């Protein structure tokens, strides 16, 4: 099962880093949102400790 709701995450980033990040994402045919979601999923998986994770969060898609 996948996430079925969305929530907005706003962050501040240096404009030059943002531009470079967007260029790299585009070169890999990915949106910045896809990359950030992957990074967050990976971070949660690696740092969840003893927390029980939902099955959809355990997948590495």
Buried (B, 14 or more C-beta within 10 A) or exposed (E): EEEEEEEEEEEEEEEEEEEEBEEEBEEEEEEEEEBBBEEEBEEEEEEEEEEEEEEEBEEEE
